[in-house]
Amino acid sequence: MDPQLRAGVAVYNAGHYHAAHDAWEERWLDLPEGDDERFLHGLIQFTAAVYHARGRNWSGATGLADSAGDYLAGLPPDYRGVNVATVRAFLAGLARDPERIERRAAPALTYEGEAIGLADLDVEAAFVAAGVLAEDLGYDEEVIEQAARYARADLDAGDEGSEFVTFLLDFVRDAEHRGIVAQRLSEHVDRREHRESDVDGLFDER
């Protein structure tokens, strides 16, 4: 769970509240009932409550705040390293008064005591973040997913200087130049695909 968990925390802390839940959702859907399932379910609903409150959808925000609090109830205050107690306290206040979001920012999520940001993510968590940010911000998800596949293949082959790794990390960390980085990634993916297609079938019997 760690790469998805850390990616979602960092994406949330960067203000992408809608995208944050995508980092957790696939992992959550695979979990059996239990504390981990309740934990991710609660975090997903927490980010949705913040998202709706910021959009002034007060009824949606309060309903989600109530249900998120229910899912997180009974978990340790720092479950899986995340500041669950802080989240629960905020949700209780939001359920009582959703307009408080206009007076006080939503709390940062912390992981093992640190409010991690996009620049703090390791490679695997950054790959997760790249995918959800691409979807949320309207970039070509297929390009980002293919770039991540090439990056993993390069790392498995011992290529620590892979251009795909470098560009994916830049895509996640450098919001100002994200559009340019996405274009460069698209060009590199096209080149790699063409190079691979050039050798496909060369050694097949004709």
BANU-984596 format. One record per residue: residue number from 1; x, y, z of N, C-alpha, C in turn; residue in three letters. Coordinates in steps of 0.02 Angstrom, whole numbers, always signed. Layout:
BANU-984596
> NUM / X / Y / Z / X / Y / Z / X / Y / Z / ALA
...
//
This chain:
BANU-984596
> 1 / +41 / -61 / +0 / +0 / +0 / +0 / +43 / +63 / +0 / MET
> 2 / +105 / +58 / +22 / +144 / +119 / +35 / +151 / +167 / -24 / ASP
> 3 / +168 / +144 / -85 / +174 / +192 / -140 / +109 / +230 / -153 / PRO
> 4 / +53 / +193 / -153 / -12 / +225 / -165 / -30 / +273 / -108 / GLN
> 5 / -16 / +250 / -46 / -32 / +292 / +11 / +8 / +357 / +10 / LEU
> 6 / +74 / +351 / +0 / +116 / +411 / -1 / +99 / +456 / -60 / ARG
> 7 / +84 / +427 / -118 / +66 / +467 / -176 / +3 / +508 / -161 / ALA
> 8 / -48 / +475 / -133 / -111 / +510 / -119 / -101 / +565 / -68 / GLY
> 9 / -61 / +553 / -17 / -48 / +604 / +33 / -14 / +665 / +1 / VAL
> 10 / +36 / +653 / -40 / +72 / +709 / -72 / +28 / +746 / -121 / ALA
> 11 / -12 / +710 / -160 / -57 / +742 / -208 / -109 / +785 / -171 / VAL
> 12 / -136 / +758 / -116 / -182 / +797 / -75 / -148 / +860 / -48 / TYR
> 13 / -89 / +852 / -20 / -54 / +910 / +9 / -37 / +963 / -44 / ASN
> 14 / -33 / +942 / -107 / -21 / +990 / -161 / -84 / +1025 / -183 / ALA
> 15 / -141 / +1008 / -151 / -204 / +1042 / -166 / -247 / +1009 / -218 / GLY
> 16 / -226 / +950 / -241 / -265 / +913 / -292 / -311 / +863 / -255 / HIS
> 17 / -364 / +890 / -225 / -405 / +849 / -180 / -442 / +795 / -218 / TYR
> 18 / -466 / +810 / -277 / -501 / +760 / -316 / -454 / +705 / -339 / HIS
> 19 / -394 / +724 / -361 / -346 / +675 / -387 / -321 / +629 / -332 / ALA
> 20 / -318 / +654 / -270 / -289 / +614 / -216 / -324 / +547 / -208 / ALA
> 21 / -391 / +548 / -214 / -427 / +485 / -202 / -410 / +433 / -255 / HIS
> 22 / -392 / +455 / -315 / -376 / +407 / -368 / -313 / +366 / -351 / ASP
> 23 / -268 / +397 / -313 / -207 / +360 / -293 / -224 / +302 / -247 / ALA
> 24 / -278 / +309 / -209 / -297 / +258 / -160 / -350 / +210 / -184 / TRP
> 25 / -391 / +231 / -232 / -453 / +195 / -247 / -440 / +123 / -271 / GLU
> 26 / -394 / +114 / -319 / -383 / +47 / -346 / -360 / +0 / -291 / GLU
> 27 / -315 / +24 / -248 / -291 / -18 / -192 / -348 / -33 / -143 / ARG
> 28 / -389 / +17 / -130 / -445 / +8 / -83 / -494 / -44 / -109 / TRP
> 29 / -509 / -43 / -174 / -557 / -89 / -202 / -535 / -162 / -197 / LEU
> 30 / -469 / -172 / -192 / -443 / -240 / -187 / -438 / -266 / -116 / ASP
> 31 / -452 / -223 / -67 / -442 / -243 / +3 / -504 / -279 / +30 / LEU
> 32 / -493 / -331 / +71 / -549 / -361 / +107 / -571 / -315 / +164 / PRO
> 33 / -628 / -330 / +192 / -652 / -289 / +248 / -601 / -292 / +305 / GLU
> 34 / -592 / -236 / +338 / -544 / -233 / +393 / -519 / -162 / +401 / GLY
> 35 / -469 / -154 / +444 / -445 / -87 / +460 / -416 / -51 / +400 / ASP
> 36 / -378 / -86 / +358 / -349 / -53 / +300 / -403 / -28 / +252 / ASP
> 37 / -454 / -69 / +242 / -509 / -49 / +198 / -545 / +11 / +226 / GLU
> 38 / -559 / +11 / +291 / -593 / +68 / +322 / -549 / +130 / +319 / ARG
> 39 / -485 / +122 / +328 / -438 / +177 / +327 / -438 / +212 / +259 / PHE
> 40 / -428 / +174 / +205 / -427 / +205 / +139 / -496 / +231 / +120 / LEU
> 41 / -549 / +195 / +138 / -617 / +220 / +124 / -628 / +287 / +159 / HIS
> 42 / -605 / +292 / +221 / -612 / +354 / +257 / -572 / +411 / +227 / GLY
> 43 / -510 / +396 / +206 / -469 / +448 / +174 / -500 / +472 / +108 / LEU
> 44 / -526 / +425 / +70 / -558 / +443 / +6 / -617 / +489 / +19 / ILE
> 45 / -658 / +472 / +69 / -716 / +515 / +83 / -695 / +581 / +115 / GLN
> 46 / -641 / +580 / +152 / -614 / +643 / +180 / -595 / +691 / +125 / PHE
> 47 / -557 / +667 / +76 / -537 / +712 / +21 / -597 / +736 / -19 / THR
> 48 / -647 / +692 / -26 / -708 / +712 / -62 / -745 / +765 / -22 / ALA
> 49 / -746 / +759 / +44 / -780 / +809 / +86 / -746 / +877 / +79 / ALA
> 50 / -679 / +877 / +79 / -642 / +939 / +70 / -657 / +969 / +2 / VAL
> 51 / -657 / +927 / -49 / -670 / +949 / -118 / -739 / +982 / -123 / TYR
> 52 / -790 / +950 / -94 / -858 / +977 / -99 / -866 / +1040 / -56 / HIS
> 53 / -832 / +1042 / +1 / -837 / +1102 / +43 / -806 / +1162 / +7 / ALA
> 54 / -749 / +1151 / -26 / -717 / +1205 / -62 / -760 / +1228 / -121 / ARG
> 55 / -802 / +1184 / -147 / -848 / +1202 / -200 / -915 / +1227 / -174 / GLY
> 56 / -920 / +1237 / -108 / -980 / +1262 / -75 / -1040 / +1216 / -82 / ARG
> 57 / -1026 / +1152 / -91 / -1079 / +1102 / -90 / -1086 / +1078 / -18 / ASN
> 58 / -1122 / +1118 / +21 / -1123 / +1106 / +94 / -1154 / +1039 / +113 / TRP
> 59 / -1209 / +1020 / +80 / -1241 / +957 / +99 / -1196 / +898 / +81 / SER
> 60 / -1164 / +901 / +23 / -1118 / +847 / +5 / -1060 / +843 / +53 / GLY
> 61 / -1034 / +901 / +72 / -977 / +903 / +118 / -994 / +874 / +186 / ALA
> 62 / -1051 / +893 / +213 / -1069 / +870 / +280 / -1084 / +795 / +280 / THR
> 63 / -1118 / +771 / +228 / -1133 / +700 / +224 / -1070 / +658 / +220 / GLY
> 64 / -1023 / +680 / +179 / -960 / +644 / +172 / -917 / +650 / +235 / LEU
> 65 / -920 / +708 / +268 / -882 / +716 / +330 / -907 / +667 / +383 / ALA
> 66 / -972 / +660 / +387 / -1000 / +612 / +436 / -979 / +541 / +421 / ASP
> 67 / -985 / +520 / +357 / -970 / +450 / +341 / -895 / +437 / +344 / SER
> 68 / -854 / +486 / +324 / -782 / +477 / +329 / -761 / +468 / +402 / ALA
> 69 / -791 / +509 / +446 / -777 / +503 / +517 / -796 / +435 / +544 / GLY
> 70 / -851 / +408 / +519 / -873 / +341 / +541 / -822 / +288 / +520 / ASP
> 71 / -797 / +293 / +459 / -748 / +243 / +435 / -683 / +246 / +475 / TYR
> 72 / -663 / +307 / +493 / -599 / +316 / +528 / -604 / +306 / +604 / LEU
> 73 / -666 / +303 / +629 / -675 / +296 / +701 / -644 / +230 / +725 / ALA
> 74 / -611 / +234 / +781 / -582 / +174 / +811 / -513 / +156 / +787 / GLY
> 75 / -490 / +187 / +734 / -422 / +174 / +711 / -372 / +211 / +756 / LEU
> 76 / -311 / +186 / +762 / -261 / +222 / +801 / -250 / +292 / +774 / PRO
> 77 / -227 / +339 / +816 / -220 / +409 / +794 / -170 / +419 / +738 / PRO
> 78 / -123 / +372 / +730 / -74 / +378 / +676 / -73 / +314 / +634 / ASP
> 79 / -130 / +291 / +616 / -136 / +227 / +580 / -97 / +230 / +515 / TYR
> 80 / -58 / +179 / +502 / -15 / +174 / +442 / +30 / +235 / +434 / ARG
> 81 / +44 / +269 / +489 / +88 / +327 / +487 / +54 / +392 / +469 / GLY
> 82 / -12 / +390 / +458 / -50 / +450 / +438 / -85 / +480 / +499 / VAL
> 83 / -89 / +547 / +501 / -118 / +582 / +558 / -194 / +577 / +560 / ASN
> 84 / -219 / +517 / +573 / -290 / +503 / +573 / -327 / +544 / +625 / VAL
> 85 / -298 / +554 / +684 / -332 / +592 / +736 / -346 / +664 / +713 / ALA
> 86 / -299 / +695 / +679 / -308 / +762 / +652 / -365 / +763 / +601 / THR
> 87 / -366 / +713 / +558 / -418 / +708 / +507 / -486 / +701 / +539 / VAL
> 88 / -491 / +657 / +590 / -555 / +647 / +623 / -580 / +711 / +656 / ARG
> 89 / -536 / +748 / +688 / -556 / +810 / +721 / -581 / +861 / +669 / ALA
> 90 / -546 / +865 / +614 / -568 / +911 / +561 / -635 / +891 / +533 / PHE
> 91 / -645 / +826 / +521 / -709 / +803 / +493 / -767 / +818 / +540 / LEU
> 92 / -756 / +810 / +605 / -809 / +825 / +653 / -829 / +898 / +649 / ALA
> 93 / -779 / +943 / +645 / -793 / +1014 / +638 / -826 / +1030 / +572 / GLY
> 94 / -805 / +998 / +519 / -834 / +1011 / +453 / -907 / +989 / +450 / LEU
> 95 / -922 / +933 / +482 / -991 / +908 / +484 / -1036 / +957 / +520 / ALA
> 96 / -1010 / +990 / +572 / -1050 / +1039 / +609 / -1057 / +1104 / +570 / ARG
> 97 / -1004 / +1124 / +535 / -1004 / +1190 / +502 / -960 / +1186 / +440 / ASP
> 98 / -989 / +1167 / +383 / -948 / +1159 / +323 / -917 / +1224 / +298 / PRO
> 99 / -947 / +1281 / +317 / -919 / +1345 / +293 / -854 / +1363 / +327 / GLU
> 100 / -834 / +1323 / +377 / -770 / +1335 / +409 / -712 / +1328 / +360 / ARG
> 101 / -724 / +1291 / +304 / -671 / +1281 / +255 / -650 / +1348 / +225 / ILE
> 102 / -695 / +1398 / +228 / -679 / +1464 / +201 / -640 / +1506 / +252 / GLU
> 103 / -640 / +1484 / +314 / -604 / +1521 / +366 / -539 / +1488 / +386 / ARG
> 104 / -534 / +1424 / +372 / -476 / +1386 / +395 / -460 / +1333 / +343 / ARG
> 105 / -397 / +1329 / +324 / -377 / +1279 / +274 / -386 / +1209 / +301 / ALA
> 106 / -399 / +1163 / +256 / -401 / +1092 / +276 / -332 / +1072 / +301 / ALA
> 107 / -329 / +1025 / +348 / -264 / +1006 / +376 / -221 / +969 / +325 / PRO
> 108 / -156 / +977 / +332 / -110 / +937 / +292 / -113 / +865 / +316 / ALA
> 109 / -103 / +819 / +270 / -94 / +749 / +290 / -20 / +737 / +302 / LEU
> 110 / -5 / +701 / +354 / +65 / +684 / +368 / +75 / +609 / +361 / THR
> 111 / +135 / +590 / +342 / +154 / +520 / +337 / +218 / +512 / +378 / TYR
> 112 / +211 / +471 / +430 / +266 / +461 / +478 / +292 / +528 / +503 / GLU
> 113 / +245 / +572 / +520 / +261 / +636 / +552 / +279 / +692 / +505 / GLY
> 114 / +280 / +680 / +440 / +301 / +731 / +392 / +245 / +745 / +342 / GLU
> 115 / +232 / +809 / +330 / +183 / +829 / +280 / +216 / +826 / +211 / ALA
> 116 / +220 / +765 / +184 / +258 / +755 / +123 / +225 / +790 / +63 / ILE
> 117 / +267 / +814 / +18 / +243 / +845 / -43 / +265 / +805 / -103 / GLY
> 118 / +248 / +829 / -162 / +264 / +793 / -223 / +339 / +784 / -232 / LEU
> 119 / +378 / +832 / -210 / +451 / +828 / -217 / +482 / +776 / -172 / ALA
> 120 / +443 / +752 / -122 / +470 / +703 / -74 / +458 / +631 / -95 / ASP
> 121 / +422 / +620 / -150 / +403 / +552 / -169 / +462 / +515 / -200 / LEU
> 122 / +468 / +451 / -182 / +517 / +409 / -216 / +489 / +389 / -284 / ASP
> 123 / +527 / +350 / -321 / +509 / +336 / -390 / +442 / +301 / -396 / VAL
> 124 / +431 / +247 / -358 / +368 / +210 / -366 / +307 / +253 / -347 / GLU
> 125 / +312 / +291 / -293 / +256 / +334 / -274 / +246 / +390 / -325 / ALA
> 126 / +301 / +414 / -354 / +296 / +467 / -405 / +261 / +441 / -468 / ALA
> 127 / +273 / +377 / -486 / +239 / +349 / -543 / +163 / +348 / -532 / PHE
> 128 / +143 / +330 / -471 / +72 / +331 / -454 / +44 / +402 / -459 / VAL
> 129 / +80 / +449 / -430 / +59 / +519 / -431 / +54 / +545 / -503 / ALA
> 130 / +102 / +526 / -546 / +101 / +549 / -615 / +36 / +529 / -650 / ALA
> 131 / +16 / +467 / -639 / -45 / +442 / -671 / -107 / +480 / -649 / GLY
> 132 / -114 / +491 / -584 / -175 / +524 / -560 / -175 / +598 / -577 / VAL
> 133 / -116 / +629 / -577 / -113 / +700 / -596 / -129 / +708 / -670 / LEU
> 134 / -104 / +663 / -712 / -119 / +666 / -783 / -194 / +663 / -795 / ALA
> 135 / -228 / +616 / -761 / -300 / +610 / -769 / -336 / +672 / -744 / GLU
> 136 / -316 / +697 / -687 / -351 / +754 / -657 / -340 / +819 / -694 / ASP
> 137 / -281 / +827 / -722 / -263 / +891 / -754 / -271 / +890 / -829 / LEU
> 138 / -294 / +835 / -857 / -310 / +833 / -928 / -253 / +817 / -974 / GLY
> 139 / -200 / +786 / -948 / -145 / +764 / -991 / -161 / +694 / -1018 / TYR
> 140 / -123 / +673 / -1068 / -135 / +608 / -1100 / -113 / +553 / -1053 / ASP
> 141 / -162 / +519 / -1023 / -147 / +466 / -974 / -109 / +408 / -1006 / GLU
> 142 / -125 / +392 / -1068 / -91 / +335 / -1100 / -17 / +348 / -1108 / GLU
> 143 / +1 / +411 / -1123 / +72 / +428 / -1129 / +107 / +420 / -1062 / VAL
> 144 / +75 / +444 / -1009 / +106 / +440 / -943 / +112 / +367 / -921 / ILE
> 145 / +60 / +327 / -934 / +62 / +256 / -915 / +116 / +219 / -954 / GLU
> 146 / +122 / +234 / -1019 / +173 / +201 / -1059 / +243 / +223 / -1037 / GLN
> 147 / +250 / +287 / -1021 / +314 / +312 / -996 / +333 / +277 / -931 / ALA
> 148 / +285 / +265 / -887 / +299 / +230 / -825 / +319 / +158 / -838 / ALA
> 149 / +288 / +126 / -888 / +309 / +57 / -904 / +381 / +56 / -930 / ARG
> 150 / +398 / +103 / -973 / +467 / +107 / -998 / +516 / +123 / -941 / TYR
> 151 / +495 / +167 / -896 / +538 / +185 / -839 / +553 / +124 / -796 / ALA
> 152 / +501 / +84 / -781 / +511 / +24 / -740 / +556 / -26 / -777 / ARG
> 153 / +545 / -33 / -842 / +587 / -80 / -881 / +660 / -57 / -879 / ALA
> 154 / +671 / +8 / -886 / +739 / +34 / -884 / +771 / +21 / -816 / ASP
> 155 / +734 / +34 / -762 / +761 / +22 / -695 / +776 / -51 / -684 / LEU
> 156 / +731 / -95 / -708 / +743 / -167 / -701 / +806 / -188 / -739 / ASP
> 157 / +821 / -152 / -793 / +881 / -168 / -833 / +943 / -134 / -806 / ALA
> 158 / +936 / -97 / -751 / +993 / -65 / -720 / +1009 / +4 / -746 / GLY
> 159 / +963 / +33 / -785 / +973 / +100 / -813 / +948 / +152 / -764 / ASP
> 160 / +991 / +173 / -717 / +972 / +221 / -666 / +964 / +292 / -695 / GLU
> 161 / +992 / +304 / -755 / +987 / +370 / -786 / +933 / +374 / -838 / GLY
> 162 / +883 / +331 / -834 / +830 / +329 / -883 / +797 / +397 / -892 / SER
> 163 / +790 / +418 / -955 / +757 / +481 / -969 / +684 / +478 / -949 / GLU
> 164 / +654 / +419 / -951 / +583 / +413 / -931 / +575 / +424 / -856 / PHE
> 165 / +621 / +399 / -817 / +618 / +411 / -745 / +626 / +486 / -731 / VAL
> 166 / +676 / +516 / -763 / +689 / +588 / -753 / +628 / +630 / -771 / THR
> 167 / +599 / +618 / -828 / +542 / +658 / -850 / +480 / +646 / -808 / PHE
> 168 / +469 / +584 / -787 / +411 / +571 / -744 / +418 / +607 / -677 / LEU
> 169 / +478 / +605 / -649 / +489 / +642 / -586 / +478 / +716 / -597 / LEU
> 170 / +502 / +743 / -652 / +491 / +814 / -667 / +417 / +829 / -677 / ASP
> 171 / +381 / +785 / -710 / +310 / +795 / -721 / +273 / +802 / -654 / PHE
> 172 / +292 / +761 / -607 / +260 / +762 / -541 / +281 / +824 / -501 / VAL
> 173 / +345 / +839 / -502 / +372 / +889 / -456 / +370 / +961 / -481 / ARG
> 174 / +371 / +971 / -547 / +379 / +1038 / -575 / +314 / +1061 / -606 / ASP
> 175 / +269 / +1088 / -565 / +203 / +1109 / -589 / +209 / +1163 / -642 / ALA
> 176 / +257 / +1208 / -635 / +263 / +1264 / -681 / +278 / +1241 / -752 / GLU
> 177 / +318 / +1189 / -758 / +338 / +1165 / -825 / +306 / +1098 / -843 / HIS
> 178 / +252 / +1081 / -809 / +222 / +1014 / -819 / +200 / +1004 / -892 / ARG
> 179 / +173 / +1055 / -923 / +151 / +1048 / -992 / +208 / +1033 / -1040 / GLY
> 180 / +264 / +1068 / -1030 / +323 / +1056 / -1073 / +350 / +986 / -1061 / ILE
> 181 / +353 / +965 / -997 / +378 / +899 / -981 / +333 / +845 / -1012 / VAL
> 182 / +268 / +856 / -1010 / +221 / +808 / -1040 / +233 / +802 / -1115 / ALA
> 183 / +247 / +857 / -1148 / +261 / +855 / -1219 / +326 / +816 / -1233 / GLN
> 184 / +376 / +828 / -1192 / +439 / +791 / -1201 / +429 / +716 / -1189 / ARG
> 185 / +389 / +700 / -1139 / +375 / +630 / -1126 / +340 / +598 / -1186 / LEU
> 186 / +293 / +633 / -1215 / +257 / +607 / -1273 / +306 / +594 / -1331 / SER
> 187 / +353 / +639 / -1341 / +402 / +631 / -1395 / +447 / +570 / -1381 / GLU
> 188 / +467 / +562 / -1319 / +511 / +506 / -1302 / +474 / +439 / -1307 / HIS
> 189 / +410 / +438 / -1287 / +370 / +378 / -1294 / +363 / +359 / -1367 / VAL
> 190 / +349 / +409 / -1410 / +342 / +395 / -1482 / +407 / +366 / -1510 / ASP
> 191 / +464 / +396 / -1491 / +528 / +371 / -1516 / +541 / +300 / -1494 / ARG
> 192 / +527 / +285 / -1431 / +538 / +218 / -1404 / +493 / +168 / -1440 / ARG
> 193 / +430 / +186 / -1450 / +384 / +140 / -1483 / +406 / +127 / -1555 / GLU
> 194 / +429 / +179 / -1590 / +452 / +170 / -1659 / +514 / +126 / -1661 / HIS
> 195 / +559 / +137 / -1613 / +620 / +97 / -1611 / +604 / +24 / -1599 / ARG
> 196 / +556 / +11 / -1554 / +537 / -58 / -1540 / +502 / -90 / -1600 / GLU
> 197 / +460 / -50 / -1634 / +424 / -78 / -1692 / +472 / -94 / -1749 / SER
> 198 / +529 / -58 / -1752 / +578 / -70 / -1805 / +611 / -139 / -1799 / ASP
> 199 / +615 / -165 / -1738 / +649 / -229 / -1729 / +599 / -287 / -1719 / VAL
> 200 / +536 / -271 / -1710 / +486 / -324 / -1701 / +485 / -369 / -1763 / ASP
> 201 / +489 / -433 / -1751 / +482 / -480 / -1806 / +544 / -491 / -1848 / GLY
> 202 / +599 / -458 / -1833 / +659 / -464 / -1874 / +685 / -536 / -1877 / LEU
> 203 / +675 / -573 / -1823 / +702 / -640 / -1819 / +648 / -694 / -1826 / PHE
> 204 / +588 / -672 / -1846 / +536 / -722 / -1860 / +549 / -755 / -1927 / ASP
> 205 / +527 / -816 / -1933 / +533 / -849 / -1998 / +488 / -816 / -2048 / GLU
> 206 / +512 / -809 / -2108 / +473 / -775 / -2160 / +454 / -825 / -2215 / ARG
//
